[in-house]
Amino acid sequence: MLLDVIDLSRFQFALTAMYHFLFVPLTLGMTFLLVIMESIYVMTEKQIYKDMTKFWGKLFAINFAIGVATGLTFEFQFGTNWAYYSHYVGDVFGVPLAIEALVAFFLESTMIGMFFFGWDRLSKRQHLIVTCFVALGSNLSALLILIANGWMQNPIGAEFNFETMRMEMVSFADIMLNPVAQVKFVHTVASGYVCGSMFVIGVSAYYLLKGRDIAFARRSLAISASFGLASIISVMILGDESGYELGAVQKTKLAAIEAEWYTEPAPSAFTAFGFPNQEAMETDYAIKIPYLMGIIATRSLDTQVTGIRDLKKEHEVRIHNGMVAYGLLEKLRAGEKTSANISAFNEVKVDLGYGLLLKPYTDKIVDATPQQIQQAIDDSIPRVWPLFFSFRIMVGTGFLMFIIIGAVFLQSCRHKIIGSKWLLKAALFGIPLPWIAIESGWFVAEYGRQPWAVGDVLPVNMAASNLDPSQLWFSLSMVIGLYTLFFIAEVYLMVKFASSGPSSLKTGRYHFEQKDTISRQINA
């Protein structure tokens, strides 16, 4: 089947976002590990901790540079692929992104320059402050981007203006303090901390398995395991908070994630595993845990979790209201700005977006047929099985990381980590786990929002630019080609420096340099 402009635009943006998000969590996690390592150096004045900060800082810099390069295309796509989206919500969506670019990104970039070129120009404490600002800048950048994304999930603090045909900000505070954005931020950055920790643990485990740079690797592993254990416990707690927030403001996404077809008596059971069948609206071979879903989503034993069947009935009502809103909007745009029309429109404009779900099926929204309305109702629910399995992959890999990090922490505390070969191998081969979990979680967050570009306000089918598919195929091929080169560069550089280990610092104190020195002495 040929892909249309909407599908191609979605695919290109999803590819760009998920590829870019390979680098973001490692950047977030590595910054705080650098702060911890350098803080220990400042307190103890032991050279090895300075070397640790410099070495892991090199790997951080490679990842940061590639991450910045892959993120630049977002700015272009908003204007090229999603022009109507930018017009419709740009006044609101653009505010946190502008603050991020002008404040957080410049702070982070400037401090990174000082981090690498300031070792001999700043005192130890001054340099530590710079490293702290690097971490602050990266986390502030994540916060502002997630505020923008959180508004797309839960568009509060803005209202539609029929005069301008745009969403306009009515409360800056509501946008910045959006509860969905706050939950997404703490959950996302904690996931990034786990990612950074697993990376350092895995690479350090490789050195221990090879029997080289033991003191360096043991200290790196102990620090990252301690930070990682605290981080993954935070992810679990904050994941529960995220589930509660979903139950409050994104009921459709929650029902799709859990394949909750029916509204069950409270408290709802959690479907641990099964095979969702969207056509039959059943889950085959379902394994359920009683009460758990209700407790996670509502924090109570007497509040129901609305099922997909009942959500469809709610959406049908909202689509009919949206049809009325669209008809009134046409009158207002035609000059019939009577107080009665304005008052009637204000009463139903909250459902205007649901009326726009009919656009792919008819240009005469107010005269939509029952069949077209049913198609719009079906579109209001995302495909369940991708969300169902992605969420469980995220949770499963999260628990696996908790076991690995917890075991590494325990064995490090017992000073038995070197003898735990099986655990070191698990840590090494577990390096991809955080990316699997994070990409799965990001997919759940964004795919679960469908069919909305902005939740309940602007459908994806209305947000895309009026482009020709050939233009999108060309830009998509360019993105894939460019990102492939970036990926090759990232892997090559990370493997090169990680394999060299602290010997890449050229201090003369580590494995390969000492080995070369011994070889030269023997040959002499």
C-alpha positions in Angstrom: 0.0 0.0 0.0 1.3 3.4 -0.9 2.0 5.8 2.0 0.2 9.2 1.9 1.6 12.5 3.0 0.3 12.1 6.6 1.9 8.6 7.0 5.2 9.7 5.5 5.3 12.9 7.6 4.6 10.8 10.7 7.2 8.2 9.8 9.9 10.8 9.2 9.2 12.6 12.4 9.1 9.4 14.4 12.3 8.2 12.8 14.0 11.6 13.7 12.6 11.7 17.2 13.5 8.1 18.2 16.9 8.3 16.6 17.7 11.6 18.4 16.4 10.1 21.6 19.2 7.5 21.5 21.6 10.2 22.5 19.5 12.3 24.9 19.3 9.9 27.9 23.0 9.1 27.8 23.8 12.8 27.9 21.4 13.3 30.8 22.9 10.4 32.8 26.6 11.1 32.1 26.4 14.7 33.2 25.5 13.8 36.8 28.0 11.0 36.9 30.7 13.5 35.9 29.5 15.8 38.7 29.8 13.0 41.3 33.3 11.9 40.0 34.7 15.4 40.0 33.1 16.1 43.4 35.0 13.2 44.8 38.2 14.5 43.1 37.8 17.9 44.7 37.1 16.4 48.2 39.9 13.8 48.1 42.4 15.3 45.6 43.1 11.8 44.3 44.3 12.0 40.7 42.3 8.9 39.6 39.0 10.7 40.1 40.2 13.5 37.9 41.1 11.0 35.2 37.7 9.3 35.6 36.0 12.7 35.0 38.2 13.4 32.0 37.8 10.0 30.4 34.0 9.6 30.8 33.8 13.3 29.8 35.3 12.3 26.4 32.6 9.7 25.8 30.0 12.2 27.0 31.3 14.8 24.5 31.1 12.4 21.5 27.5 11.5 22.4 26.5 15.2 23.0 27.9 16.3 19.6 26.1 13.6 17.7 22.9 14.3 19.7 23.0 18.0 18.8 23.5 17.2 15.1 20.5 14.8 15.0 18.3 17.2 16.9 18.7 20.1 14.5 16.3 18.6 11.9 13.4 19.0 14.3 13.3 22.7 13.7 13.1 22.3 10.0 10.4 19.6 10.1 8.0 21.8 12.2 8.1 24.3 9.3 8.3 22.0 6.4 6.3 18.8 7.2 4.0 20.3 9.9 3.3 23.8 8.7 -0.4 23.9 9.8 0.6 22.5 13.2 3.1 25.3 13.6 0.5 27.9 12.5 -2.3 26.5 14.7 -0.4 26.0 18.0 2.9 27.8 17.4 2.2 30.7 19.7 1.9 28.2 22.6 4.2 25.4 21.6 7.0 27.7 20.5 7.4 29.4 23.9 9.1 26.7 25.9 11.2 25.7 22.8 12.4 29.3 22.4 13.3 29.5 26.1 15.2 26.2 25.8 17.2 27.4 22.8 18.0 30.8 24.2 18.7 29.7 27.8 19.3 26.0 28.4 21.1 25.0 25.3 23.4 28.0 25.3 24.1 27.5 29.0 24.9 23.8 28.4 27.0 24.4 25.3 29.0 27.2 26.9 29.7 25.2 30.0 30.8 22.2 28.0 33.4 24.3 26.3 34.7 25.5 29.7 34.6 21.9 30.9 37.1 20.7 28.3 39.3 23.8 28.0 39.2 24.9 31.6 41.1 22.2 33.4 44.3 24.3 33.4 42.6 27.7 33.6 40.2 27.2 36.5 40.7 26.1 40.1 39.4 22.7 41.1 36.3 24.2 42.7 35.6 26.5 39.8 35.8 23.7 37.3 33.4 21.6 39.5 30.9 24.5 39.3 31.2 24.4 35.5 30.5 20.7 35.5 27.5 21.3 37.7 26.2 23.9 35.2 26.7 21.4 32.4 24.3 19.0 34.3 21.9 21.8 35.1 21.8 23.0 31.5 21.1 19.5 30.1 18.3 18.9 32.6 16.8 22.3 32.1 16.9 21.7 28.4 15.0 18.4 28.9 12.5 20.1 31.2 11.6 22.8 28.6 11.3 20.4 25.7 9.1 18.1 27.8 7.0 21.0 28.8 6.3 21.6 25.1 5.7 17.9 24.6 3.5 17.7 27.7 1.3 20.5 26.4 0.7 18.4 23.3 -0.4 15.6 25.5 -2.5 17.8 27.9 -3.1 21.2 26.2 -4.0 23.4 29.2 -3.3 27.1 29.5 -4.5 27.9 26.0 -7.7 28.5 24.1 -8.8 28.5 20.5 -9.5 32.0 19.0 -11.9 31.9 16.1 -10.8 35.3 14.9 -7.2 34.1 14.3 -8.0 30.4 13.9 -5.2 29.6 16.3 -4.6 28.3 19.8 -3.5 31.2 22.0 -1.9 31.2 25.4 -4.0 32.3 28.3 -1.8 31.2 31.2 1.9 30.8 31.0 2.0 29.4 34.5 -0.4 26.6 33.6 1.7 25.6 30.6 5.0 25.6 32.6 3.4 23.7 35.5 1.5 21.2 33.4 1.2 18.1 35.6 1.7 15.8 32.6 4.9 17.6 31.7 6.2 17.5 35.3 5.6 13.7 35.5 7.2 13.2 32.1 10.2 15.2 33.1 11.1 13.4 36.3 10.4 10.0 34.7 12.5 10.8 31.6 15.5 12.3 33.3 15.5 9.4 35.9 15.5 7.0 32.9 18.5 9.0 31.5 20.4 8.6 34.7 19.8 4.8 34.5 21.0 4.9 30.9 24.2 6.7 31.9 24.8 4.4 34.8 24.3 1.2 32.8 26.7 2.5 30.2 29.5 3.2 32.7 28.8 -0.1 34.5 28.9 -2.1 31.3 32.2 -0.5 30.0 33.8 -0.8 33.4 32.7 -4.4 33.6 34.5 -4.9 30.2 37.8 -3.6 31.7 37.4 -5.9 34.8 36.8 -8.9 32.6 39.9 -8.0 30.6 41.8 -7.6 33.9 43.1 -4.1 33.1 42.9 -0.7 34.8 41.3 -2.5 37.8 41.4 0.5 40.2 39.9 2.8 37.6 37.2 0.4 36.6 36.2 -0.6 40.2 35.8 3.0 41.2 33.8 3.9 38.0 31.6 0.8 38.5 31.0 1.5 42.2 29.9 5.1 41.6 27.7 4.3 38.6 26.1 1.3 40.4 25.2 3.5 43.4 23.8 6.3 41.3 22.1 3.8 39.0 20.4 1.9 41.8 18.9 5.2 43.2 17.9 6.2 39.7 16.1 3.0 38.8 14.2 2.9 42.0 13.1 6.5 41.2 12.1 5.4 37.7 9.8 2.7 39.2 8.2 5.1 41.7 7.8 7.8 39.1 6.4 5.3 36.6 3.7 4.6 39.0 3.0 8.3 39.3 2.9 8.5 35.5 0.3 5.8 35.4 -1.8 7.8 37.9 -1.5 10.9 35.7 -2.6 8.9 32.7 -5.6 7.7 34.5 -6.6 11.3 35.2 -6.0 13.1 31.8 -5.2 10.5 29.1 -7.8 7.8 29.6 -7.7 6.6 26.0 -4.0 6.0 26.1 -4.2 4.2 29.4 -7.0 1.9 28.1 -5.0 1.1 25.0 -1.8 0.4 26.9 -3.7 -2.0 29.1 -6.1 -3.4 26.4 -8.9 -2.4 28.7 -11.8 -3.2 26.4 -14.5 -3.1 29.1 -15.1 -0.9 32.1 -14.7 -3.4 34.8 -16.0 -3.1 38.4 -13.4 -1.3 40.5 -10.6 -2.0 41.1 -9.6 -3.1 37.6 -7.2 -6.0 37.1 -3.9 -5.5 35.3 -3.3 -7.6 32.2 0.2 -8.9 32.6 0.2 -10.6 29.3 -2.0 -11.5 26.4 -2.8 -11.0 22.7 -5.0 -8.0 22.1 -7.6 -8.4 19.3 -8.9 -5.0 18.3 -11.4 -6.3 15.8 -13.1 -8.5 18.4 -12.2 -6.1 21.2 -10.9 -8.9 23.3 -7.6 -10.0 24.7 -6.8 -13.6 24.0 -5.0 -15.8 26.5 -4.9 -12.9 29.0 -3.1 -13.3 32.3 -4.4 -10.8 34.8 -3.3 -9.6 38.2 -6.4 -8.6 40.3 -6.9 -5.0 41.6 -3.5 -3.8 40.3 -4.7 -1.7 37.4 -7.2 0.2 39.5 -4.7 0.9 42.2 -2.1 2.2 39.7 -4.5 4.3 37.7 -6.8 5.7 40.4 -5.0 5.2 43.7 -8.2 3.8 45.1 -10.3 0.6 45.3 -13.6 2.1 44.3 -12.9 4.2 41.1 -13.3 2.6 37.7 -10.9 2.6 34.8 -12.9 3.4 31.7 -12.7 0.8 29.0 -12.4 1.3 25.3 -16.0 0.5 24.5 -17.3 3.2 26.8 -14.6 5.6 25.6 -15.9 5.2 22.1 -19.4 6.1 23.3 -17.9 9.3 24.9 -16.1 10.1 21.8 -19.2 9.7 19.7 -20.9 12.4 21.8 -17.9 14.7 21.5 -17.8 14.2 17.7 -21.4 15.2 17.4 -20.6 18.3 19.6 -17.6 18.9 17.3 -19.9 18.9 14.3 -22.0 21.6 16.0 -18.9 23.6 16.9 -17.7 23.4 13.3 -21.0 24.6 12.0 -21.0 27.6 14.4 -17.4 28.3 13.5 -18.3 28.5 9.8 -21.0 31.0 10.7 -18.6 33.1 12.8 -16.1 33.1 10.0 -18.8 34.1 7.5 -19.4 37.3 9.6 -22.4 36.1 11.7 -20.7 37.2 14.9 -23.9 37.5 17.0 -23.7 37.2 20.7 -25.9 34.0 20.5 -23.5 32.4 18.0 -20.4 33.3 20.0 -22.0 32.1 23.2 -23.1 28.8 21.6 -19.7 28.3 20.0 -17.9 28.8 23.3 -20.0 26.1 24.9 -18.9 23.5 22.4 -15.6 24.7 21.1 -13.7 22.3 23.5 -15.0 19.5 21.2 -14.1 21.2 17.9 -11.1 18.9 17.5 -13.3 15.8 17.6 -15.3 17.3 14.7 -12.1 17.7 12.8 -11.6 13.9 13.0 -14.2 13.8 10.2 -12.0 15.7 7.8 -10.4 12.7 6.1 -13.9 11.4 5.2 -15.9 14.6 4.3 -15.4 18.3 3.7 -19.0 18.9 4.9 -18.4 18.0 8.6 -21.8 19.2 9.7 -23.5 16.8 7.3 -21.4 13.8 8.1 -23.1 10.4 7.6 -23.4 7.8 10.4 -20.8 5.7 8.5 -18.4 8.6 8.5 -19.0 9.3 12.1 -18.3 5.7 13.0 -15.0 5.9 11.0 -14.0 8.9 13.1 -15.0 7.1 16.3 -12.8 4.1 15.3 -9.9 6.6 14.5 -10.2 8.1 18.0 -8.6 4.9 19.5 -5.0 4.1 18.6 -4.0 0.6 17.6 -3.8 -1.4 20.8 -1.3 -4.1 20.3 1.8 -1.9 19.6 1.1 0.0 22.8 0.3 -3.1 24.8 3.6 -4.9 23.9 5.8 -1.8 23.9 4.7 -1.0 27.4 5.5 -4.5 28.6 8.9 -4.5 26.9 9.7 -1.2 28.8 8.6 -2.7 32.1 10.4 -6.0 31.6 13.7 -4.5 30.6 13.4 -2.1 33.5 13.1 -4.9 36.0 16.0 -6.7 34.4 18.1 -3.6 34.8 17.1 -3.3 38.4 18.3 -6.9 39.0 21.7 -6.2 37.3 22.3 -2.9 38.9 21.3 -4.1 42.3 23.5 -7.2 42.0 26.5 -5.1 40.9 25.9 -2.6 43.7 25.7 -5.5 46.3 28.9 -7.2 45.0 30.8 -3.9 44.9 29.9 -3.2 48.5 31.1 -6.8 49.4 34.3 -6.2 47.4 33.6 -9.4 45.4 32.7 -7.8 42.0 36.0 -8.9 40.3 35.2 -12.6 41.0 31.6 -12.3 39.7 32.4 -13.1 36.1 28.8 -13.9 35.3 27.6 -10.6 36.7 30.2 -8.6 34.8 29.2 -10.3 31.6 25.5 -9.6 32.3 26.4 -5.9 32.9 28.4 -5.8 29.7 25.7 -7.4 27.5 23.1 -5.4 29.4 24.4 -2.1 27.9 21.6 -1.9 25.3 18.8 -2.5 27.9 18.2 1.1 28.8 17.8 2.1 25.2 15.3 -0.6 24.6 13.3 0.5 27.6 13.5 4.2 26.8 12.7 3.8 23.1 9.7 1.6 24.0 8.6 4.2 26.6 8.9 7.0 24.1 6.9 5.0 21.5 4.2 4.4 24.1 4.0 8.1 25.0 3.8 9.4 21.4 1.9 6.6 19.6 -0.6 6.5 22.4 -1.4 10.1 21.7 -2.8 9.2 18.3 -4.8 10.3 16.4 -3.9 13.7 17.9 -1.0 16.0 17.2 -2.3 18.0 20.2 -4.6 16.0 22.5 -8.3 16.6 21.8 -7.5 19.8 19.9 -5.7 19.1 16.6 -5.8 15.8 14.7 -2.7 14.6 13.0 -4.6 14.6 9.6 -5.0 18.4 10.0 -1.5 19.2 11.2 0.6 18.1 8.2 1.8 20.4 5.4 0.4 20.2 1.9 3.3 18.4 0.3 3.8 15.9 -2.5 4.8 12.4 -1.4 7.9 12.6 -3.7 9.2 15.5 -1.7 8.8 13.5 1.5 10.5 10.5 0.1 13.4 12.6 -1.0 13.8 14.3 2.5 13.3 11.0 4.2 16.1 9.3 2.1 18.3 12.3 3.0 17.5 11.9 6.7 18.2 8.1 6.7 21.4 8.6 4.8 22.7 11.4 7.1 21.6 9.6 10.3 23.3 6.4 9.1 26.6 8.3 8.8 26.0 9.8 12.2 25.4 6.3 13.6 28.6 4.9 12.1 30.6 7.9 13.5 29.1 7.5 16.9 29.7 3.7 17.1 33.2 4.0 15.8 34.3 6.8 18.1 32.6 5.4 21.2 34.1 1.9 20.6 37.5 3.3 19.8 37.7 5.4 23.0 35.9 2.9 25.2 38.3 0.1 24.0 41.3 2.3 24.7 40.0 3.1 28.1 41.8 5.7 30.3 44.9 5.1 28.3 43.4 7.5 25.8 44.1 10.3 28.2 47.8 9.9 27.5 48.9 10.2 31.1 51.2 7.3 31.1 49.4 5.7 34.1 47.2 3.2 32.4 47.2 -0.3 30.7 48.1 0.3 27.1 50.7 3.0 27.9 52.3 0.9 30.6 52.3 -2.1 28.2 54.0 -0.1 25.5 56.6 1.2 28.0 57.4 -2.3 29.1 57.6 -3.5 25.5 60.0 -0.6 24.6 62.2 -1.5 27.7 62.4 -5.1 26.6 63.2 -4.3 23.0 65.8 -1.8 24.2 
